Amino acid sequence: MKTGPKHKFCRRLGSCVWGNPKCPSVKRPYSAGQHGSKRRSKLSTYAELLLEKQKLRAHYAIGEKGLRFLYLKAKAGTGATGDKLLRNLEMRLSSVVYRSGLAPTIFAAQQVVSHRHVLVDGKIVSRGGYRLKPGQVVSINSQRSPAIASIAKTTDIVPPPYLEIDSENCRVLVSREPLLEEIPANVEIMRVVEYYAR
């Protein structure tokens, strides 16, 4: 996963990858730096596909190897590859921690998970890429992490309908798989599939 200024990519896109109204791209929707141009040059087909793939990576804060692995997994079997890829990304543990409001950003969610503050069905899971299934319960280990639990209780994030939230106890139930229209990733997923299928 790329490190560094998180909103530099947003400025190049002209909009925030995560929908943050305080993102610098809101006031300055052009590339950063001395030579950042306010005029957008026409991109080649390859550049457009690459940009869409990079948007998806940034949205879920996932590395290239991880995204390629999920693409190959989604490609196998029946069903639309793009639909399965998005669902697999959305059902990752770090994504659910973020969507449910247990962490304020996807980056904070990854950190909370990797630092062993998150339980799945009562057991510590420290892999952000852990694939959750309907019926599983995600919670913050409030005894070990009271400060993180208190932050999670005061969140104002509105969770998607496939997650049932118990804010008081910092718990979230994955009630079902998400529908495609419920996934707020502003990405043309078929362009990502086309990029990897080249």
C-alpha positions in Angstrom: 0.0 0.0 0.0 1.3 3.5 -0.9 2.3 5.7 2.0 2.7 9.4 2.1 0.2 12.3 1.7 -3.2 10.5 1.5 -5.0 13.3 -0.4 -2.3 13.9 -3.1 -4.0 11.3 -5.3 -7.4 12.9 -4.7 -6.1 16.2 -6.0 -4.9 14.5 -9.2 -8.4 12.9 -9.6 -10.2 16.1 -8.8 -12.3 14.5 -6.1 -11.8 12.7 -2.8 -11.5 8.9 -3.0 -13.2 8.5 0.4 -15.8 11.3 0.0 -14.2 13.4 2.7 -15.7 17.0 2.5 -12.5 18.4 4.1 -10.2 16.9 1.4 -7.9 19.4 -0.2 -9.3 18.3 -3.6 -12.5 20.1 -2.8 -10.8 23.5 -3.0 -7.9 22.6 -5.3 -9.1 19.9 -7.8 -5.9 19.7 -9.7 -2.4 18.1 -9.2 -0.3 19.3 -6.3 3.1 20.9 -6.7 4.7 23.7 -8.7 3.7 22.2 -12.0 0.2 21.0 -11.0 -2.0 21.8 -13.9 -5.6 23.1 -13.6 -6.2 21.8 -17.2 -6.6 18.1 -17.6 -5.0 16.4 -20.6 -6.8 13.6 -22.3 -5.7 10.2 -20.9 -4.9 7.2 -23.0 -7.1 4.1 -22.6 -4.4 2.3 -20.6 -4.0 5.4 -18.3 -7.8 5.5 -17.7 -7.8 1.8 -16.7 -4.8 2.2 -14.5 -6.3 5.3 -12.8 -9.5 3.4 -12.0 -7.5 0.5 -10.5 -5.5 2.9 -8.4 -8.7 4.5 -7.2 -10.0 1.1 -6.0 -6.7 0.4 -4.3 -6.7 3.8 -2.5 -10.4 3.5 -1.5 -9.7 0.2 0.3 -6.1 1.0 1.2 -5.0 -2.3 -0.3 -1.6 -3.2 -1.9 -1.2 -4.3 -5.5 -0.5 -8.0 -4.6 -3.6 -8.1 -2.4 -5.9 -6.6 -5.1 -4.5 -8.9 -7.8 -5.1 -11.9 -5.5 -8.7 -10.9 -5.0 -9.2 -10.3 -8.7 -7.9 -13.8 -9.5 -10.2 -15.2 -6.8 -13.2 -13.3 -8.1 -12.4 -14.5 -11.7 -12.6 -18.2 -10.7 -16.0 -19.9 -10.7 -19.4 -18.5 -11.8 -20.8 -15.0 -11.5 -19.6 -11.6 -12.7 -15.9 -11.0 -11.8 -16.4 -7.3 -11.0 -19.4 -7.9 -8.6 -17.5 -10.6 -6.7 -14.3 -8.5 -6.5 -16.2 -5.6 -5.0 -18.0 -7.8 -2.5 -14.7 -9.5 -1.4 -13.2 -6.0 -0.8 -16.2 -4.8 1.1 -16.3 -7.9 3.4 -12.6 -7.6 4.4 -12.3 -7.1 8.2 -10.7 -3.6 7.8 -13.5 -2.5 5.5 -16.2 -3.6 7.9 -14.5 -1.9 10.9 -14.4 1.3 8.8 -17.9 1.1 7.4 -19.4 0.3 10.8 -17.8 3.4 12.4 -15.6 1.4 14.8 -12.7 3.4 13.2 -13.0 6.9 11.6 -11.0 6.1 8.4 -9.9 3.0 6.4 -6.3 3.6 7.6 -7.3 3.8 11.2 -9.3 0.6 10.7 -6.2 -1.2 9.4 -4.2 0.0 12.3 -6.8 -1.0 14.9 -7.0 -4.5 13.4 -3.2 -5.0 13.0 -2.7 -3.8 16.7 -5.0 -6.6 17.8 -7.8 -4.4 19.1 -10.5 -6.2 17.1 -12.3 -9.4 17.9 -14.2 -11.6 15.4 -16.7 -13.9 17.2 -14.8 -13.2 20.4 -11.3 -14.1 19.1 -8.6 -11.6 18.2 -8.0 -11.3 14.4 -5.1 -9.1 13.3 -5.4 -9.4 9.5 -7.2 -6.6 7.8 -7.7 -8.8 4.8 -9.6 -11.5 6.8 -12.8 -12.3 4.8 -15.9 -12.0 6.9 -19.1 -14.1 6.4 -22.7 -13.3 7.2 -23.5 -14.1 10.8 -20.1 -13.1 12.2 -19.8 -10.5 14.9 -17.0 -7.9 14.9 -16.2 -6.0 18.1 -13.6 -3.8 19.8 -11.8 -5.4 22.7 -13.0 -2.8 25.1 -11.2 -4.3 28.2 -7.8 -4.1 26.4 -8.6 -0.9 24.4 -10.9 1.4 26.4 -9.7 4.5 24.5 -10.5 3.0 21.1 -13.9 1.7 22.4 -14.8 5.2 23.6 -14.0 6.7 20.1 -16.1 4.0 18.4 -19.1 4.8 20.7 -19.1 8.4 19.6 -19.0 7.9 15.8 -21.4 9.7 13.5 -20.8 7.3 10.5 -24.1 6.0 9.1 -23.5 2.2 8.5 -24.7 0.4 5.4 -27.8 -1.8 5.7 -25.9 -5.1 5.6 -24.3 -4.2 9.0 -26.2 -4.2 12.3 -24.6 -1.9 14.8 -24.6 -2.0 18.6 -22.7 1.2 19.3 -23.0 0.9 23.1 -21.1 -2.4 23.1 -18.9 -1.5 20.1 -20.2 -4.6 18.2 -21.3 -5.0 14.6 -23.1 -8.0 13.1 -22.5 -8.8 9.4 -26.1 -9.7 8.6 -25.6 -10.5 4.9 -23.5 -10.0 1.8 -23.8 -6.4 0.5 -25.8 -5.6 -2.6 -23.7 -3.8 -5.3 -25.8 -0.6 -5.0 -25.0 -0.5 -1.3 -21.2 -0.4 -1.8 -20.1 3.3 -1.8 -16.9 2.8 -3.8 -17.0 5.4 -6.5 -15.2 3.2 -9.0 -16.1 1.8 -12.4 -15.3 -1.8 -11.5 -15.4 -3.1 -15.0 -12.5 -0.9 -15.9 -10.5 -2.5 -13.1 -11.4 -6.0 -14.5 -10.4 -4.9 -17.9 -7.1 -3.6 -16.6 -6.2 -7.0 -15.1 -7.6 -8.9 -18.1 -5.2 -7.3 -20.5 
